Amino acid sequence: MPEGHQIPHHGEAIVLRTWPFHEADLLVSLFTREQGRVKGVARHAMKSRKRFGGALEPATHVRAHYTERPRQDLVRLDSFEILWSPLSAPVDALRLAGMQLVVEVLEEAMPELAVEDNVFRLALTVLTSLESGCPRSGFSDLGSQDAEPTSQKRDVHPSEQVRSLGTPDVGHPHSASVYLPVTYFCLWMNRLMGWWPELGHCAACGLDLRGEDVWWSPTADGVTCKDDRRPGSKVLSAESVAESYRIARTSLAELSTEDWPEKRAADLRAFAVGVLERHLERRIRSAAMVLS
């Protein structure tokens, strides 16, 4: 940044986390659409609600006004306008845990100043779905590009995997449970980060596993057949493998028209969280409630 030059920014962001900073200030981590993850200082935010109000609650979607300053790692947060808030409707403990999982993964997975519009749209779609049961934004994938693996399957870059936003979806006959949005987010987050393993063949012997149960280990990459499973491995059923292909080619809005009780694809949800934890090299604290 040029000497003495300040750069103002105005754009969408998701609040990830806040910490006390000095006497009355707050340090805030934001996932912005324009710049990726940034950290900044909200001056006097602990004493005055005039500029920020309830906009500093984690998972809040805001229009953030902030300023980059010369030779400063932290931006100056000037004001926020709430675009959507998790406090806009009653939220039970399970849905709150789902929202906490989304912001925790974003905080840990996204490097500072790495712009990832696909991830931003995914997070916003899942957060609003957790609050209302109906996704507000139309995050979707490339459909048949990543269906069940074949010998002709090509690698698809994450930037190709998302279509343009659709229109809001309302009036679904079934309210989406927390388990579908959490499973959807964890699976797609792994895909967009390039962490999702190939499920059609054994990583050890190369055996074709299509249509079969597969085995995975929290301490190793890929999946294996039963004979080559590693110590401490867990099974991922053939039904849940098929669900993973369907989630990869179906929008959350369409999936939300179905009933998703806790037991549906529970092993897939645990697997997706396990893949995230392996690559983040830490436990996701907020995942405990949605995996129980």
N, C-alpha and C positions, 0 to 999 in steps of 0.2 A: 504494500500500500504506500503511495507517495507520502512524503513527510508532511504531517499536519493535515492530511486530507481525510475527511470522514465520509463514509458511504452509507446513506440511508437505505433500508430495505423494508418492503411492505409486501407481505404475502402469507399464504396459508401455512399453518404449522400445527403439530400435535404436541401438547405438553407431555413430557415423559417423566420428569422428576424434579423436585425442588429440595434445596438444603438451606438451612439458616446460614447467613453470610454477613459478617460484621454484626452490628447491634440490631439494626432494623431491616436489613436487606435480605433478599433471597437470591441464591444461585439457582438458575433454572436451566434444565436441559430440554431442548426443543428439537423435534424432527421436522425440519422445514421442507417445503416442496421445492423451493428455489435453490437452497444451499446444502441440503442434507442436515445432518445433526450439528447443532451449534449450542454453545453454552453462553449464558449472559447473566448480567446482574440486574435485578429488579429493585431499584432504589426505594427504600422506605416501604416496601411491600408488606412488611409485617405490622406496620402502624397505620397505613392509609390504604383504603380499598378504592380510591378514586380512579386510578389509572388501570387497575387490573381486576378489581372486584373478585368474582369467583372464577376468573379465567386461568388461574394458576393450578387448578385441580388437575392431577394427572389424567390423561386420556382426553382432555378437552381439545376440541378442534377450534382454532382461533385464527383470526387475521392478525398477524404479529407485525408491529412497527418497531424496528430496532436499528441500531447504528453501529457499524464497524468503526473502530477508532485506531489511529496509528500506533503500532508497536504494542497492541493489546490483544491477548488471546481471548478475552471475554468481550462479547458485544455489550452495548448498553441497551437494555430493554426499555422502550419508551412507553408503549401502551399496547393492550390487546383488546380485540373485539371478539366476543364469543360467537362462533358460527354453529357449534353444536356442543352440548355439555352432557356428561354422564349423569349430572344431577338434575337434568330436565324432567326426569320421570323416576319413580321409585325403582331401585335396583336391589335385588336380593344378594346375599353373600356369594352365591355361586356365580352369578353374572359379574359381580364385582371382581371375583377371582379371575374370570376370563379376561376382563379388561386389563387387570394388573399383569396378566401373562403377556398380553400384546405389548404393553409399554415396556415391560422388563426385557423382553426379547429385542425390541428395537434399541433400547438403551445399550444393551450388551453387544448386539450384532453389527450395528451400523457405525462405520468409522466416521469421525468428524469430517464435515465438509464433503461427504460423498453423496452426490445427488442420485437418488433412486426413486423416480416417479412411480414405477410399478409397485414398489414396496409401500410407498405412501398411500396409494390408492387402495391396495390390499388392506392395510391397517385401518383406514377410514371406513371401508366397507364392512369389515368385521366388527369394529367397535360399534357402529350404528346398529348392526344386526344384533349384537349382544344386548343393546339397550332396548330395542323395540321388537325383536323377533323377525323384522323384515329389513334386508339390506337397503340402505338409502342410495348407495352408489353401485354401478353395474360392473364391478371388476369381473372379468372373465378371461378365459385362456384361448388358445388356438384350436381347441376342440380336438380333432382327429390327429393333429400333429404329434401328440404324446399319448396316444391310446396304448393298448396292450402291445408290448414289444414284438417286433418282427425282425427278420434278418435284414430288411431294407431300412430299418429305422435310422434316421439321422439325428445328430445332436442338434438341439434347438437352443439358440442363445436366449438368455432371459429376456432381452429386450424384444424378442419376437413373440413372447408367450402371452402377451396381454393385448386384447382388443381395446378399442376406444370405449369410453364410458357410455353406459346405456342410460335410460331414463329410470327414475325411481320406481321401485316395485311396491305395490300396495295390495291389500286384499287377499293375501294368501290364506287358504283354508286351514293350514296348520301353522301355529306359531313355532318358529325354529327354537329348539332348545339350545342351551349354552354349548352342548357337546359338539354339535355340527360346526358352529363358527370357530370354535377352538381347534377342532381337527383340521378344518379347511385352512385356517391361518398357519398352523404349524407345518402342514404339508406344503403349502404354497411358499411359505417363507424359506423352507429348505430348497425348494426348486429354484426360486429366484436368486438365492445365494450360491447355487451350484453344488449343494450338499446332498441332494436326494440321490440315493443309490439306485442302481439298476436291479430290478426285482425278478427278472426273468431267468437268471442263470446263477448257479452257485459260484461264489467268488473263489472257492478253493479248487473245485474240480471241473467247473464249467458245465455241469449237468443242467439240462433244460428243466426249469422249474415252473414253467407256465402251467397254470391250473392246479398247482400243488401248494401245500403249506411251505413256508420258508422259515428259516431260523436266523435270528440276529443277536448280536452281542453289544452291550453298551460300551465295550472297550475295543471294538474292531469295526472296520469299514465293511460295507457290503452285506449280503445275505448268503446263507449256505443251505445245502441240503441237510437232511437229518443226520446222515452218516458223518458229515464233516462239521457238525455244529461245534462251536467253541464252548469252553467251560462257562457256565452261567448264562448260556444262550436262552432266549425266549422265542416262542413260536408266534408267527404271524400267519393267520389262517388264509387259505386260498380265497375265501369270501372277502376278507379285508383287503387282500391284494387287489382283487377286482374292484372294490370300492375306491381304492387309491387311483386306479386308472379312470374311474368315472368322475371322481372329484377333479382330476386333472383336465377333464374336457367339458365340465359342466359348471355353470355359474352358481354362485352361492344363492342367488335369488331363486333359481330353479330348484336347487336341492332343498331350499327352505320350505317348499310346498309339501314336503314329506315329513313324517314323524321320525325324529332321531332321538330315541331314548338312550339312556346312559350306556346300555350294553351294546348298542349298535356300533360296530367298528371300534370298540374300546381298545383292542390290541393294536389297531392302526394308530390311534391317538397316542398310545404309550410309545409306539415305535417312532412316530414323528417327533415327539418330545425328546426321546432318547437320542435321535440324530442331531437335533439342535444342541443338546447338552454336550454331546461328544465334540462338536465343532466349536462351541463356545468355551469348552473346557471348564465348565462349572455347572452346578445344579440350578435349575430354574425354580426358585422358591415358590412362586405363585402357582406352579403346576400341580402341587400336591392335592388341592381340593378337586380339580377337574379330572384327576386321574383316579381318585378314590372310588 
